[in-house]
């Protein structure tokens, strides 16, 4: 039996489908979080036990908040490539747009950029957000570069979640985006 979250949106871009997480995504998620590639996802790399709990956190966020990380899938093959989306766990100082690319093969192809643009448009449009941040480990050069490409600027005075300092990158407000931040939102 396949159980999925109901009443969750599906976002489509030219190459991608962003959908709610489902049980079949756990192996790709676990492979990423249990590898050295997850170094910048706190507290990565994770054990099998903490990976399972983290996946439950991703699913539970949808249930508790009504939104959450979408699984990024290849529109042609359906392969799970990563996750991105609006994120605001209890205790977080601000609403965040986060991202991870699970597959090495998916890196460097603009997938995260395309997916985060769609997720940001969803957050600004459907959720009515007027601001968002991305919390990035200072050593994560790839995510810092993506934040800059997305038009984010570092907000040095912003609060960050947890005890370990991260850089807070602020996304442009909807009015500061050429399309009001809604281009990818349908």
N, C-alpha and C positions, 0 to 999 in steps of 0.2 A: 504494500500500500504506500502511495506517495502522498504525503501531507504537505501542503503549502500554505503560506500566509494568504489570507483572502483580503480582498479590498485594498490591495497595494497597487500603486501605479506602475506602469511600464513606460520607460522613456526610450525613444529610438533616435539614433543619429544615423549618419550615412553608413557607418561600419559596425555600430554597436547596438546592443539591446541592454538596457539597465533594468534589472528586475529585483524583486525581493529575494533574499537568500532562501535556499531550500537544502534539504538534507544531502542531496547529491553534490553540493558544493563543498562539503566538509573535507574530502580528501585533498582537493587543491588548496584550500585554506590552510589545512594542517601542514601540507608539504612546505608551504611558504613560511608559516610561523615557527616551524621546527628547524628551519635552516638558518644559516648565518645571514642570509639576505634580509631577515626580519630584524636585524640589529637595531634599527631605528624605531621599531614598533615596540613600545614598552610593555612588558619587560622581555623583549625578544632576545634570542630565540627561546621558545617555550617548550615545555614538556607536553606529552600527549594529553595529560590531565588538564593543564592550563589552557591548551589549545581548544579542547572540547568546551571548557567553560567560556572562553572568549567567543566562540561561535554562538553559544547560548546568549551571550551578552548582545551580540549583533542582532540576533532574532528577537530577543526580548525588547530591545530598543524600539523596534517597530510596534510591538504590542503596547508598550507603556507610553510612547510619545506619538504614535501614529505616523511616524516617518523614521528613516534610518538609512544605513548604508545600503546602496544598491549593489548587487553583484554585476560586474561588467562582463558581458558575454559577447563573443564574436557573433555578429548577425548571421554570417554564412554557416558557421559550424555549430554554434551553441556552446562552444567551449568557454568555461569560466576563466577569465583572465585576471580578475582582481576585484576590488570593491572601492566605492566612493560614495559620498553623499553627506547629507545633513546629519549632524551628530551633536547631542546635548545631554550626556549622562548627568545624573544627580551630582552636584558639587562642582560641575564645570563652570567657570566664570562667564563664558560666552558660548554662543552657538558656533559650531565649527563645521567646515567642509573638509572632510578628510579623504585620503586616498591611499591605496596600496595596489601595486601591480604584482600579482602572485607568480607569474610566469616570466622567466628570463627571456623567453622568445618574444614576449609582448612588449618588452622595454625598447625605448628608442624609436617608436613608431607613431608617436602622437596620440596613443590610445588614452592615456591618463588625461591629457589636455582636452581631448574631445569629450570624454566622459564627465570630467569635472565641470566643463562649461554647461553640459546638459543638467547636471545635478544642481549647479548654482542657479541656473534659470528656473528650475523647479522650486528651489528654496525661496527665491525672490518672488516668483509668480504664485504658485499654489499655496505656499506656506506663509507668504507675506513678509518674509524677512527683509529688513532694510540694511543689514550688515551681516558679515560673517568673517570668521578668522580661520586660519589654518595654523595649527601648532606643529612646529617642525624642529627636530633635533638639529642643533647648530652644525653638526658634522654631516648632515644629509644633503650633500651638494645637489643631487638630482631633484629632490623635493623643493629645495630653495630655488633652483632654476625654473621649475614648473610654476611655483608661486609667482615669480617675476614675469614669466610668460603669460600668466593669467591676469596680469595687471595689479597684483598685490604689492603692498609696500609693508616693510617691517614696522610694527607698532611697538616701539621699545618700552613704553610705559604700560602696556596692557598686562593684565593679570593672566597667568597661565595655570593649567590644572596640575595638581600634584606637587611634589616637593623637588623634583628635578627640573631645573630651568630648561625651557625650550624657547625658541624664537616664535613670536606671534606675528603672523603675516595677515594683514587686513585686506580683504577683497574690496574692489571698487564697489561703491553703492550702486544700486540699479540705475539711478539717474546719471551716473558717470560712465555707464557703458553705452556704446553706440546704439544698441537696440533696447536699452532699458533693462538689459539682463534677461530678456524673454525670448531671444531668438530660438533657442533649442527647446523651449517649453511649449507644449501643445495642449 
